[in-house]
Structure formats: structure tokens, C-alpha cells
Amino acid sequence: MIGVVIGGSAGSLDALHAMFSGLESVTEATFIVVLHLSPTSKSLLPEVVGAYTDMPVREAVDKMPLTPGTVVVAPADYHLLIERDLTFALSRDASVHFSRPAIDPLFETAADVFGAQTIGVLLSGANADGAAGLRAIKSAGGRVGIQDPTTAVATEMPLAGIAACRPDLVATPRAIGLWLTSVLGGAA
């Protein structure tokens, strides 16, 4: 199984929309999205992301199995982790980069589980969350795409990602979607 992990914060909803508009439905991979969310409000992320793609979109539940051809989003106020038995785990551990859910815990567990079959995508955001996770993905032999900071609403996250590793692609979100379609089409 291929794990595509996507993270973002400020400005990333528009980036997600553009990325998914360039991405064809893919049955070989599970797409897992973590955006920094308010811990006190109900997340509408499954509905919002569902409007961007034909793939089924659902919010993660503890011990839910990963399913190729789907998009799974992290719930508010929980870190989303991937277990070796290919299920999700929800954690209330301390915030990372002032966020729960945070991007690094997802990216790091994805690298541990999927190894070279991990693809990490980091979008617009206002802190360094995701950079350590991208480094873990590259160390495991995975691939990394980062939103071009010049197209990001908040540049800190993409800049930190670029500084942390050698990305395979730095591009607009739509170009990242096209790249994912190409990479995943060749991975089947």
C-alpha cells in the first residue's frame, strides 16, 4: 500500500482544492490529510475536502483500517497516527508546534509504516510543523512535494520543509496534484 500524507495550516484549504483538482482518483493509495484545526469546533473538513475529489472522504476513527482509494482527514484535537497493522490511531498527546492535530506525528509514523512507499506533501502554513516529518519520509526513501512558497498564503511551512530535506518537487498545488497522478500511475 502507498501512503500519501498531506499537511498544511494557514492558507491550505485553497491549496488542497487546487491540488485535488489536478489529481485523478487513485485506487493504489490512501490519502491522509492533517490540517491545523481549532480544538473546540466541529470539523467540516470531510465535507469540504469531499467537494474537491471523487474519492470517498471520511474523518479518521481510532483503529479504523486504511483503505486504498480513499481520503482520510484528522479529527480536531487529536494527533492522527498510522499503526503497523495499517490502522489509524488517535492520540491526545501534547501539542506539537502548538497544534493538535499536528503534521509531524502523522508524517513520521507514515514513514515508519510505509517506508519508500510514502509520499509527503506540505502546503501553506505559518510554522515549521511538517519539516521533521518530511525529513523522516526522505530518510525512509519516500518522495516529497512542497508547495512553492511564492504561491503560499503563509510561507513558513513550505520554507521549513525545503530547508529540512531535498524535495522531489516544489510547485504550485495544482502541479503537485498532477505530479501525484503521474507518480501513483507509475507505482501501480
Secondary structure, 3 states (H helix, E strand, C coil): CEEEEEEECCCHHHHHHHHHHCCCCCCCEEEEEEECCCCCCCCCHHHHHHCCCCCCEEECCCCCECCCCCEEECCCCCEEEECCCCEEEEECCCCECCECCCHHHHHHHHHHHHHHHEEEEECCCCCCCCHHHHHHHHHCCCEEEEECHHHCCCCHHHHHHHHHCCCCEEECHHHHHHHHHHHHHHHC
